[in-house]
Amino acid sequence: MKLKFSLPKILFFIGLILVLIITISLTMENQKQTYLINNKLPLIKEGWKGNLLIDNKFVNGNMADNVSFKDFLKWQFSRNPQKQEKKDDTFRVEVIANHNFVKSHDDMIVWLGHASFFIRLDGINILTDPCYYNMPFLKRLAGLPCDVNELKGIDYILISHNHRDHFDNKSIKEIFKNNPNAMALVPLRTGKLISKISGKYEDAGWYQKFSTSEKIKIYFMPSHHWCRRGLTDNNEMLWGSFIIQSESTTIYFAGDTKLDTHFTEISKFFPKIDYALMPIGAYKPPYIMKQAHMSPQESVEAANDLKTKNFVPMHYATYDLSDEPIGEPLRFLKKLKEDGTLKSELKVLKIGEELHLK
């Protein structure tokens, strides 16, 4: 039987074997528990001790999440029931050739594909999760609105976690080359990746406020995910989401996450979110993907928990990461808006399209 090989699945397979070997002889009783925080940054959650590590590995909540090895083998040896539908799906994200947003002075959000956005808020220029090229065994399916070298005047680079479709070395190197004064705002322990490419950074744990320009505030908030870049570094670096806030506008960037209670908690700290940038793709098969990603239905539930005014979809149709047809996430999302399940205004962006902030 033919296996469905791809780079994410190969890395996932290798990682699962390593996790299985490492954890099989351990119990919770003999695992060392510690907490980590950036003591130089302020906290917004009273009594928060920092992010929990078990045997020096970050966890979600108070325990590690592990996809069962049995489920992973099931995925690899099972036929995708939507295989033909996926093959026949010709959907592609429309790309608008546009470099004017970089030179503009207007506050706006511009989707650059996958989880990367250009955001200008109160004149501060921000990029999220830069990943602009093909990766080994993983082709980018949608182009860019402009050349990467045109992305200049960037003040902050927000990185949600270290997965290669969110932290691409080539993309980030080029951003720093053209923006030597840019500052990367990253999760705890992710700064060493920035140091390797000679960039400046500040790292934070959940519920911490970064040291940014007085014009805006940026907070690092929870997500429910995991991290790995190599074979043995599982969860050695943290993951999370961001709140970006000016006096008049609050933007939430979800990064990668499953549906969990953190959305309701974030809404308690930030009850007036104007724009939520939410992932909707890479959710099938659910017995594998739901531990790290959200389906459109789950993303809508999360947005409703956040009580955001506007829902901006991302993390779909740029890379083929899972079993659903390429255009299914957006079609599903639009139906959820049509039937009233999504309470927010739906703002579907073309790549390069300018969403001007009111």
LUMKEGU-569670 format. One record per residue (C-alpha): x, y, z. Coordinates in Angstrom, 2 decimals. Each point is the difference from the previous one (the first is absolute). Example, Ala and Ser with C-alpha at 12.3 -4.5 7.8 and 13.67 -1.06 7.14 Angstrom:
2
+---------+---------+---------+
:    east :   north :      up :
+---------+---------+---------+
:   12.30 :   -4.50 :    7.80 :
:    1.37 :    3.44 :   -0.66 :
+---------+---------+---------+
//
This chain:
358
+---------+---------+---------+
:    east :   north :      up :
+---------+---------+---------+
:    0.00 :    0.00 :    0.00 :
:    1.38 :    3.38 :   -0.99 :
:    0.78 :    2.39 :    2.87 :
:   -0.89 :    3.72 :   -0.18 :
:    3.45 :    1.50 :    0.42 :
:    0.55 :    3.73 :    0.52 :
:    2.58 :    1.92 :    2.01 :
:   -2.35 :    0.88 :    2.90 :
:   -1.16 :   -3.60 :    0.26 :
:    3.55 :   -1.39 :   -0.18 :
:    1.16 :    2.36 :    2.76 :
:   -3.11 :   -0.74 :    2.01 :
:    0.60 :   -3.75 :   -0.37 :
:    3.63 :    0.25 :    1.11 :
:   -0.96 :    2.25 :    2.90 :
:   -2.70 :   -2.35 :    1.20 :
:    2.44 :   -2.90 :    0.11 :
:    2.46 :    2.06 :    2.01 :
:   -2.70 :    1.20 :    2.39 :
:   -1.18 :   -3.58 :    0.46 :
:    3.51 :   -1.22 :    0.81 :
:    0.72 :    2.85 :    2.40 :
:   -3.31 :   -0.08 :    1.85 :
:   -0.67 :   -3.72 :    0.27 :
:    2.14 :   -0.42 :    3.13 :
:   -1.10 :    3.22 :    1.69 :
:   -2.87 :    0.69 :    2.39 :
:   -1.38 :    3.30 :    1.22 :
:    1.33 :   -0.73 :    3.49 :
:    3.66 :    0.07 :   -1.01 :
:   -0.19 :    2.85 :   -2.48 :
:    1.56 :    3.30 :    1.00 :
:   -2.38 :    2.95 :   -0.15 :
:    1.23 :    3.58 :   -0.29 :
:   -1.40 :    3.35 :   -1.15 :
:    1.53 :    2.49 :   -2.41 :
:   -0.70 :    3.68 :   -0.57 :
:    1.85 :    3.08 :   -1.26 :
:    0.56 :    1.83 :    3.27 :
:    0.73 :    3.24 :   -1.86 :
:   -3.51 :    0.27 :   -1.42 :
:   -3.24 :    0.88 :    1.80 :
:   -2.79 :   -2.51 :    0.60 :
:   -3.69 :    0.65 :   -0.54 :
:   -1.27 :   -3.12 :    1.80 :
:    0.11 :    0.18 :    3.77 :
:    1.65 :   -2.99 :    1.65 :
:    1.35 :   -1.45 :   -3.25 :
:    3.24 :   -1.85 :    0.80 :
:    1.05 :   -0.40 :   -3.60 :
:   -0.22 :   -2.72 :   -2.63 :
:    0.23 :   -3.51 :    1.37 :
:    2.80 :   -2.30 :   -1.18 :
:    0.04 :   -3.72 :    0.71 :
:    3.49 :   -1.44 :   -0.37 :
:    0.98 :    3.25 :   -1.73 :
:   -2.81 :   -0.28 :   -2.58 :
:   -2.80 :    2.56 :   -0.30 :
:   -3.53 :   -1.34 :    0.33 :
:   -3.58 :    1.13 :   -0.57 :
:   -1.70 :    0.60 :    3.32 :
:    1.58 :   -2.42 :    2.44 :
:    0.77 :   -2.98 :   -2.20 :
:    1.61 :   -0.97 :   -3.29 :
:   -2.14 :   -0.86 :   -3.04 :
:    0.99 :   -3.06 :   -1.98 :
:   -1.63 :   -1.27 :   -3.18 :
:   -0.30 :   -3.76 :    0.34 :
:    2.39 :   -1.99 :   -2.12 :
:   -2.93 :   -2.24 :   -0.97 :
:   -1.93 :    2.98 :   -1.40 :
:    2.99 :    1.19 :   -1.97 :
:    0.47 :   -3.43 :   -1.60 :
:   -3.72 :   -0.06 :   -0.77 :
:    0.37 :    3.31 :   -1.84 :
:    2.97 :   -1.21 :   -2.04 :
:   -1.52 :   -3.30 :   -0.99 :
:   -3.55 :    1.26 :   -0.62 :
:   -1.29 :    1.34 :   -3.29 :
:   -1.15 :    3.60 :    0.09 :
:   -3.79 :   -0.23 :   -0.62 :
:    0.21 :    3.39 :   -1.75 :
:    2.97 :   -0.92 :   -2.17 :
:   -1.78 :    0.46 :   -3.34 :
:   -1.85 :    3.09 :    1.22 :
:    3.30 :    1.48 :    1.10 :
:    1.59 :   -0.83 :   -3.34 :
:   -2.85 :    1.67 :   -1.89 :
:   -0.09 :    3.14 :    2.16 :
:    1.40 :    2.82 :   -2.15 :
:   -0.49 :    2.75 :    2.60 :
:    2.88 :    2.44 :    0.31 :
:    0.26 :    3.15 :    2.08 :
:   -0.06 :    3.11 :   -2.17 :
:    3.15 :    2.11 :    0.21 :
:   -0.05 :    3.76 :   -0.60 :
:    3.30 :    1.49 :   -1.14 :
:    0.54 :    2.77 :    2.54 :
:    2.99 :    1.67 :    1.62 :
:   -1.73 :    3.29 :    0.75 :
:   -1.09 :   -1.16 :    3.46 :
:    3.63 :    0.11 :    1.13 :
:    0.33 :    3.68 :   -0.93 :
:   -3.44 :    1.05 :    1.23 :
:   -0.59 :    1.74 :    3.32 :
:   -3.47 :   -1.48 :    0.53 :
:   -0.68 :   -2.54 :    2.74 :
:   -0.86 :   -3.31 :   -1.62 :
:    0.27 :   -3.78 :   -0.06 :
:    1.37 :   -1.74 :   -3.11 :
:    0.07 :   -3.79 :   -0.32 :
:    3.26 :   -1.36 :   -1.42 :
:   -1.16 :   -3.63 :   -0.01 :
:   -0.19 :   -2.79 :    2.57 :
:    0.49 :    1.60 :    3.47 :
:    1.95 :    3.04 :   -1.16 :
:   -1.51 :    3.49 :    0.08 :
:    1.30 :    3.52 :   -0.43 :
:   -1.62 :    2.16 :    2.66 :
:    0.32 :    3.76 :    0.43 :
:   -1.42 :    1.35 :    3.23 :
:    0.58 :    3.60 :    1.09 :
:    2.83 :    0.20 :   -2.53 :
:    1.78 :   -3.08 :    1.38 :
:    0.75 :   -2.68 :   -2.63 :
:   -0.30 :   -3.65 :    1.02 :
:    0.44 :   -3.37 :   -1.72 :
:   -1.35 :   -3.26 :    1.38 :
:    1.46 :   -3.50 :   -0.52 :
:    2.07 :    0.66 :   -3.15 :
:    0.00 :   -2.96 :   -2.42 :
:    0.16 :    1.05 :   -3.63 :
:    1.66 :   -2.81 :   -1.95 :
:   -0.20 :   -3.67 :   -0.86 :
:    1.28 :   -2.30 :    2.70 :
:    1.56 :   -3.44 :   -0.46 :
:   -2.75 :   -2.32 :   -1.30 :
:   -2.56 :    2.75 :    0.59 :
:   -0.81 :    2.37 :   -2.86 :
:   -1.55 :    3.40 :    0.55 :
:   -3.25 :    0.04 :   -1.95 :
:   -0.64 :    3.76 :    0.03 :
:    2.31 :    2.83 :   -1.01 :
:    0.91 :    3.21 :    1.80 :
:   -1.39 :    3.44 :   -0.77 :
:    3.49 :    1.48 :   -0.20 :
:    3.64 :   -1.00 :    0.18 :
:    1.20 :   -0.81 :    3.52 :
:    2.72 :    2.66 :   -0.42 :
:   -2.75 :    2.63 :   -0.22 :
:   -1.11 :   -0.73 :    3.56 :
:    1.89 :    2.88 :    1.59 :
:   -0.62 :    2.27 :    2.95 :
:   -0.96 :   -2.96 :    2.20 :
:    0.10 :    0.70 :    3.72 :
:   -1.02 :   -3.36 :    1.49 :
:   -0.07 :   -3.62 :   -1.15 :
:   -2.47 :   -2.08 :    2.01 :
:    0.69 :   -3.74 :    0.05 :
:   -2.58 :   -2.30 :    1.58 :
:    2.15 :   -3.16 :    0.10 :
:    2.90 :   -1.76 :   -1.67 :
:   -1.68 :   -2.27 :   -2.55 :
:    1.53 :    0.56 :   -3.41 :
:   -3.22 :    1.20 :   -1.62 :
:   -0.04 :    2.82 :    2.58 :
:    3.71 :    0.57 :    0.58 :
:    1.80 :   -0.24 :   -3.35 :
:    3.71 :    0.76 :    0.24 :
:    0.34 :    1.31 :   -3.55 :
:   -2.97 :    2.35 :    0.33 :
:    1.08 :    1.35 :    3.38 :
:    3.61 :    0.47 :   -1.12 :
:   -1.18 :    2.13 :   -2.91 :
:   -2.29 :    2.04 :    2.24 :
:    2.88 :    0.75 :    2.39 :
:    2.36 :    0.76 :   -2.89 :
:   -2.36 :    2.71 :   -1.23 :
:   -1.08 :    1.09 :    3.49 :
:    3.09 :   -0.12 :    2.23 :
:   -1.75 :    1.89 :    2.80 :
:   -3.01 :   -2.32 :    0.11 :
:   -0.72 :   -1.84 :    3.23 :
:   -1.32 :   -3.55 :    0.09 :
:   -2.55 :   -0.66 :    2.73 :
:    0.09 :   -3.72 :    0.70 :
:   -1.04 :   -2.71 :    2.50 :
:    2.33 :   -1.04 :    2.81 :
:    3.23 :   -1.68 :   -1.17 :
:   -0.72 :    0.75 :   -3.68 :
:    2.48 :    2.87 :    0.06 :
:    2.93 :   -2.33 :   -0.64 :
:   -1.35 :   -0.58 :   -3.50 :
:   -0.04 :    3.76 :   -0.58 :
:    3.54 :    0.32 :    1.37 :
:    1.23 :   -2.49 :   -2.59 :
:   -1.07 :    2.37 :   -2.75 :
:    1.38 :    3.07 :    1.83 :
:   -3.36 :    1.54 :    0.76 :
:   -1.19 :    1.89 :    3.06 :
:   -2.72 :   -1.54 :    2.12 :
:   -1.98 :    0.07 :    3.22 :
:   -1.63 :   -3.16 :    1.30 :
:   -3.01 :   -0.32 :    2.27 :
:   -2.17 :   -2.53 :    1.77 :
:   -3.77 :   -0.04 :    0.01 :
:   -1.75 :    3.03 :    1.52 :
:    3.07 :    2.23 :   -0.40 :
:    0.25 :    3.41 :   -1.64 :
:    2.88 :    0.66 :   -2.41 :
:    2.14 :    3.15 :    0.16 :
:   -1.31 :    1.77 :   -3.08 :
:   -0.43 :    3.54 :   -1.27 :
:   -2.26 :    2.15 :    2.16 :
:   -2.38 :    0.23 :   -2.97 :
:   -1.12 :   -3.61 :    0.31 :
:   -0.09 :   -2.85 :    2.50 :
:    0.72 :   -3.62 :   -0.90 :
:   -0.82 :   -2.88 :    2.34 :
:    0.91 :   -3.68 :   -0.23 :
:   -2.99 :   -2.20 :    0.75 :
:   -0.73 :   -3.75 :    0.14 :
:   -0.68 :   -2.44 :   -2.81 :
:   -0.32 :   -3.79 :    0.10 :
:    2.68 :   -1.44 :   -2.28 :
:    3.50 :   -1.54 :    0.02 :
:    3.50 :    0.68 :   -1.40 :
:    2.77 :   -1.83 :   -1.79 :
:    2.58 :    0.90 :   -2.67 :
:    2.41 :   -2.94 :    0.29 :
:   -0.15 :   -3.61 :    1.10 :
:    0.58 :    0.40 :    3.72 :
:   -1.18 :    3.52 :    0.92 :
:   -3.68 :   -0.77 :    0.58 :
:   -1.66 :    2.84 :    1.98 :
:    3.30 :    1.57 :    1.08 :
:   -1.34 :    3.35 :   -1.27 :
:   -3.35 :    1.55 :    0.85 :
:   -2.96 :    0.83 :   -2.28 :
:   -2.75 :    2.59 :    0.32 :
:   -2.16 :    2.77 :   -1.43 :
:    0.15 :    3.81 :   -0.04 :
:   -2.11 :    3.00 :    0.87 :
:    1.00 :    3.17 :   -1.87 :
:   -1.61 :    3.12 :    1.40 :
:   -0.14 :    3.73 :   -0.65 :
:   -2.22 :    2.51 :    1.78 :
:   -2.77 :   -0.61 :   -2.53 :
:    0.52 :   -3.52 :   -1.40 :
:    0.68 :   -3.49 :    1.36 :
:    1.19 :   -2.81 :   -2.30 :
:    0.33 :   -3.66 :    1.00 :
:    2.36 :   -2.30 :   -1.90 :
:   -0.73 :   -3.61 :    0.93 :
:    3.08 :   -1.73 :   -1.42 :
:   -0.55 :   -3.79 :   -0.02 :
:   -2.37 :   -1.50 :    2.56 :
:   -2.73 :   -2.47 :    0.76 :
:   -3.34 :    1.06 :    1.44 :
:    0.32 :    0.38 :    3.76 :
:   -1.02 :    2.17 :    2.94 :
:    2.78 :    2.54 :   -0.59 :
:   -2.20 :    1.94 :   -2.43 :
:   -2.56 :    0.72 :    2.70 :
:    2.79 :    0.98 :    2.39 :
:    1.60 :    2.34 :   -2.55 :
:   -3.36 :    1.71 :   -0.46 :
:   -0.08 :    0.74 :    3.74 :
:    3.29 :    1.89 :   -0.26 :
:   -0.91 :    1.61 :   -3.34 :
:   -3.80 :    0.30 :   -0.22 :
:    0.01 :    2.25 :   -3.09 :
:    1.88 :   -1.76 :   -2.79 :
:   -0.54 :    1.73 :   -3.34 :
:    1.74 :   -2.48 :   -2.33 :
:    0.83 :   -3.66 :    0.63 :
:    2.40 :   -1.67 :   -2.45 :
:   -1.10 :   -3.61 :    0.26 :
:    1.29 :   -3.31 :   -1.46 :
:   -2.56 :   -2.12 :   -1.87 :
:    2.04 :   -2.65 :   -1.86 :
:    1.96 :   -3.24 :    0.59 :
:   -2.70 :   -1.82 :    2.00 :
:   -0.40 :   -3.43 :   -1.66 :
:    0.15 :   -2.71 :    1.09 :
:   -1.39 :    1.42 :    3.26 :
:    1.31 :   -2.83 :    2.18 :
:    3.51 :    1.29 :   -0.82 :
:   -0.44 :    3.69 :   -0.76 :
:   -2.48 :    1.15 :    2.66 :
:    2.69 :   -0.20 :    2.69 :
:    1.86 :    2.89 :   -1.64 :
:   -2.29 :    1.71 :   -2.55 :
:   -3.59 :    1.18 :   -0.36 :
:   -2.61 :   -0.80 :   -2.61 :
:   -2.05 :    2.93 :   -1.31 :
:   -2.79 :   -1.00 :    2.42 :
:    2.42 :    0.04 :    2.94 :
:    1.57 :    3.26 :   -1.13 :
:   -3.44 :    1.59 :   -0.11 :
:   -0.70 :   -1.26 :    3.52 :
:    3.29 :    1.54 :    1.11 :
:   -0.83 :    3.32 :   -1.66 :
:   -3.40 :    0.01 :    1.70 :
:    1.77 :   -0.62 :    3.32 :
:    2.28 :    2.95 :   -0.73 :
:   -3.02 :    2.15 :   -0.90 :
:    2.03 :    1.56 :   -2.79 :
:   -1.65 :    2.50 :   -2.33 :
:    1.78 :   -1.28 :   -3.13 :
:    1.24 :   -3.46 :   -0.98 :
:    2.94 :   -0.14 :   -2.45 :
:    0.80 :   -3.58 :   -1.16 :
:    3.53 :   -1.27 :   -0.50 :
:    2.00 :   -3.26 :   -0.05 :
:   -1.65 :   -1.48 :   -3.07 :
:    0.68 :   -0.49 :   -3.73 :
:    3.65 :    1.14 :    0.15 :
:    1.62 :   -3.34 :    0.90 :
:   -1.48 :   -3.50 :   -0.22 :
:    0.37 :   -1.28 :    3.57 :
:   -2.88 :   -2.45 :    0.46 :
:   -2.72 :   -2.11 :   -1.62 :
:   -2.82 :    2.45 :   -0.67 :
:   -0.43 :    1.46 :   -3.52 :
:    1.81 :    3.30 :   -0.42 :
:   -3.12 :    2.17 :   -0.29 :
:   -2.14 :   -1.80 :    2.57 :
:    0.93 :    2.15 :    3.04 :
:   -1.17 :    3.24 :   -1.61 :
:   -3.17 :   -1.56 :   -1.45 :
:   -0.83 :   -1.45 :    3.44 :
:    0.69 :    3.35 :    1.69 :
:   -2.26 :    1.93 :   -2.38 :
:   -2.87 :   -2.41 :    0.72 :
:    0.48 :    0.54 :    3.73 :
:   -0.34 :    3.73 :   -0.58 :
:   -3.04 :   -0.43 :   -2.21 :
:   -1.85 :   -2.11 :    2.56 :
:    0.76 :    2.42 :    2.84 :
:    2.42 :   -2.20 :    1.94 :
:    2.79 :    2.57 :   -0.33 :
:   -1.01 :    3.07 :    1.98 :
:    2.83 :    2.22 :   -1.27 :
:    0.27 :    1.78 :   -3.31 :
:    1.91 :   -2.23 :   -2.45 :
:    2.91 :    1.68 :   -1.76 :
:    1.41 :   -2.39 :   -2.62 :
:    3.17 :    1.50 :   -1.45 :
:    1.75 :   -0.63 :   -3.26 :
:    3.76 :   -0.12 :    0.34 :
:    1.17 :    3.60 :   -0.35 :
:   -3.43 :    1.50 :    0.69 :
:   -0.07 :    2.93 :    2.41 :
:   -2.42 :   -0.14 :    2.92 :
:   -0.03 :    3.58 :    1.29 :
:   -0.58 :    0.33 :    3.73 :
:   -2.76 :    2.25 :    1.24 :
+---------+---------+---------+
//
